[in-house]
Amino acid sequence: MKVNFPPETNREHEIESLLNLLGSVIVDRAAVYVSTPITSGRRFVDWSRRRHLEPDLSHAATHQEFVREVLEPNNEHARTIIKQLRSMFPRALIDPTALKDIEGWVQDDYRSLWAKVIEQYADTVVFLDGWHYSNGCAYEFLIANSLEPPPSILTETLARLKLEEGIHLVKSAIMELQISKLDTAFLQQVVNQLITLHASEEALTEA
């Protein structure tokens, strides 16, 4: 399957409608956005490694195993952390896992939507554990760091997640994915952009 970087979508009208809906309850950039791996993350890497090949999710039995070993545990972890975060932040919290599948949408459509959500509405982005193995989460990390001013970028324990730390994490994920013979083309594009962004920031600091 072709992986587009940056993501491409022809769902602009639908995305704009969803953004307008959020805009009815969120004023400017005042929300907490939670970036979480759902179909990927560390659990997917470990599961794929145990299988010794990239899984074919078109097979019913493999897909059922994927749901049991990856999807459901990822969702459960996200629900637990997001419940805690809601008690800590007395303002709107955007949980992308709560959005049900939209008929006809593909990964690029969701990535385009959530990037716009972060750009328009997030003053804080919390990255849950394992985010750096996820194409979507890594792209959200790039988007968050590209904004001016940037939102607060935090780990799930609410520690600051610095740009250079994120670069290191994505690089380490790429190495692990390559060992497991999983595709890393999108993550490599993300990390290249992050490195360029970091170099620009350092140049401004030194000027």
Phi and psi in degrees as a GROMACS rama.xvg file:
@    title "Ramachandran Plot"
@    xaxis  label "Phi"
@    yaxis  label "Psi"
@TYPE xy
-69.113  134.669  LYS-2
-109.215  117.707  VAL-3
-90.8133  133.111  ASN-4
-135.833  123.109  PHE-5
-68.2565  165.896  PRO-6
-56.7436  146.598  PRO-7
-118.202  142.552  GLU-8
-144.065  149.912  THR-9
-114.889  22.7929  ASN-10
-106.347  29.5951  ARG-11
-55.9773  -40.1585  GLU-12
-65.9146  -43.7307  HIS-13
-65.9535  -40.6375  GLU-14
-62.6693  -42.8651  ILE-15
-62.9345  -36.2652  GLU-16
-64.6403  -42.0188  SER-17
-66.3579  -39.5333  LEU-18
-64.2521  -39.5297  LEU-19
-63.5295  -37.1198  ASN-20
-63.9184  -44.6207  LEU-21
-62.3851  -36.7289  LEU-22
-65.1082  -15.9958  GLY-23
-77.3796  -14.0478  SER-24
-124.376  -14.6932  VAL-25
-118.738  123.857  ILE-26
-94.3626  117.955  VAL-27
54.8422  -146.729  ASP-28
-94.1943  88.8085  ARG-29
-134.988  10.888  ALA-30
-109.238  160.117  ALA-31
-98.4371  126.222  VAL-32
-108.845  133.432  TYR-33
-108.315  114.804  VAL-34
-94.5336  119.383  SER-35
-140.819  135.552  THR-36
-70.8369  133.437  PRO-37
-116.353  -55.7083  ILE-38
-94.2512  1.01426  THR-39
-135.283  -132.637  SER-40
81.3505  -174.12  GLY-41
-61.7723  -35.1076  ARG-42
-62.7308  -38.8614  ARG-43
-66.358  -40.6767  PHE-44
-62.2577  -47.4188  VAL-45
-63.5532  -41.0614  ASP-46
-64.5336  -44.7381  TRP-47
-62.7808  -39.4182  SER-48
-63.8816  -38.5178  ARG-49
-65.5785  -28.2846  ARG-50
-86.2998  -12.4661  ARG-51
66.5547  16.0625  HIS-52
-165.298  162.611  LEU-53
-68.9454  123.532  GLU-54
-68.3732  143.934  PRO-55
-97.4722  100.658  ASP-56
-76.2904  -2.49632  LEU-57
-75.673  -16.3765  SER-58
-82.3088  129.073  HIS-59
-57.7095  -45.2761  ALA-60
-64.8981  -40.9993  ALA-61
-65.5346  -40.5287  THR-62
-64.9425  -40.0629  HIS-63
-62.758  -40.1738  GLN-64
-65.6912  -40.0424  GLU-65
-59.9236  -44.5397  PHE-66
-60.7815  -43.4565  VAL-67
-70.7622  -40.7301  ARG-68
-91.0926  -24.8591  GLU-69
-121.506  -60.5645  VAL-70
-63.204  -51.4568  LEU-71
-65.8711  -45.3797  GLU-72
-62.3243  -38.4079  PRO-73
-61.9909  -44.3725  ASN-74
-65.2375  -40.3903  ASN-75
-64.3942  -43.0838  GLU-76
-62.3595  -44.251  HIS-77
-61.0603  -44.6927  ALA-78
-60.0573  -42.0344  ARG-79
-63.0961  -48.6987  THR-80
-68.7349  -40.9449  ILE-81
-65.4479  -35.8281  ILE-82
-61.5328  -42.271  LYS-83
-64.3026  -43.2871  GLN-84
-63.9309  -36.716  LEU-85
-61.6923  -32.024  ARG-86
-77.9754  -16.8209  SER-87
-95.3099  -28.9426  MET-88
-112.049  110.949  PHE-89
-82.4196  47.2814  PRO-90
-152.731  -179.468  ARG-91
-58.5591  133.87  ALA-92
-122.491  124.883  LEU-93
-98.3498  118.293  ILE-94
-109.433  100.778  ASP-95
-64.7952  -21.1346  PRO-96
-70.3887  -17.2289  THR-97
-79.554  -14.5348  ALA-98
-77.5871  118.984  LEU-99
-70.4141  156.025  LYS-100
-54.8136  134.791  ASP-101
-101.712  125.83  ILE-102
-55.764  128.448  GLU-103
89.242  -11.9742  GLY-104
-78.7601  146.523  TRP-105
-119.476  177.261  VAL-106
-56.4167  -40.4337  GLN-107
-59.001  -36.8456  ASP-108
-64.5492  -45.7347  ASP-109
-65.6518  -41.6896  TYR-110
-61.9291  -39.7112  ARG-111
-65.623  -41.9093  SER-112
-61.1576  -53.0819  LEU-113
-68.6877  -30.3671  TRP-114
-61.8202  -43.5882  ALA-115
-65.3011  -37.8232  LYS-116
-61.5334  -46.2106  VAL-117
-62.0285  -44.9978  ILE-118
-59.9217  -41.8369  GLU-119
-92.9217  -28.2864  GLN-120
-126.586  -11.8313  TYR-121
-97.1928  126.562  ALA-122
-104.84  -6.69871  ASP-123
-143.87  133.659  THR-124
-125.583  122.858  VAL-125
-106.063  125.177  VAL-126
-103.839  117.148  PHE-127
-77.007  157.35  LEU-128
-51.4635  137.886  ASP-129
87.8593  3.35106  GLY-130
-57.6299  -33.4254  TRP-131
-72.6548  -10.0775  HIS-132
-88.626  -7.45248  TYR-133
-101.312  126.18  SER-134
-56.5646  -46.6337  ASN-135
-64.3177  -46.5888  GLY-136
-65.2641  -41.8627  CYS-137
-61.9821  -38.6426  ALA-138
-65.3651  -38.2833  TYR-139
-65.2132  -35.1343  GLU-140
-63.3592  -41.5834  PHE-141
-63.1872  -46.2713  LEU-142
-60.2112  -47.3177  ILE-143
-60.0456  -41.799  ALA-144
-74.6036  -16.2383  ASN-145
-85.75  -13.1098  SER-146
-77.8387  153.675  LEU-147
-133.937  114.154  GLU-148
-74.1415  154.62  PRO-149
-73.61  152  PRO-150
-71.6819  169.685  PRO-151
-68.2561  128.179  SER-152
-115.068  116.231  ILE-153
-128.735  157.17  LEU-154
-82.6872  176.346  THR-155
-68.5388  -16.5134  GLU-156
-91.1684  6.14471  THR-157
70.8024  21.5682  LEU-158
-80.4093  151.206  ALA-159
-65.7407  135.063  ARG-160
-107.731  103.11  LEU-161
-77.7629  156.145  LYS-162
-58.1904  -47.2261  LEU-163
-64.7783  -32.8824  GLU-164
-67.306  -41.5644  GLU-165
-62.1931  -40.9499  GLY-166
-59.6933  -46.1227  ILE-167
-60.3378  -42.682  HIS-168
-65.3349  -44.127  LEU-169
-65.6932  -39.7958  VAL-170
-60.2471  -42.8694  LYS-171
-66.3505  -36.4707  SER-172
-64.6599  -41.1099  ALA-173
-59.5271  -42.9232  ILE-174
-62.5358  -43.5871  MET-175
-65.6333  -41.9925  GLU-176
-63.5401  -39.6826  LEU-177
-65.449  -38.8023  GLN-178
-60.1958  -37.1607  ILE-179
-85.3083  5.64335  SER-180
59.6985  37.8193  LYS-181
-102.718  150.899  LEU-182
-66.519  135.808  ASP-183
-125.797  11.7039  THR-184
-59.5  -44.0203  ALA-185
-67.7665  -46.4414  PHE-186
-60.9085  -36.7818  LEU-187
-64.7673  -38.6053  GLN-188
-64.538  -40.7675  GLN-189
-61.6598  -49.0198  VAL-190
-66.281  -32.9405  VAL-191
-61.1412  -43.2428  ASN-192
-67.2088  -37.7584  GLN-193
-64.6352  -41.0904  LEU-194
-63.6372  -42.1801  ILE-195
-61.9012  -42.9399  THR-196
-62.9364  -42.8125  LEU-197
-64.2723  -41.3625  HIS-198
-62.4319  -40.0764  ALA-199
-64.0627  -41.9091  SER-200
-64.0503  -41.3699  GLU-201
-65.7502  -37.5672  GLU-202
-64.4281  -39.5967  ALA-203
-66.6743  -37.0596  LEU-204
-66.3956  -37.0828  THR-205
-79.0711  -20.4822  GLU-206
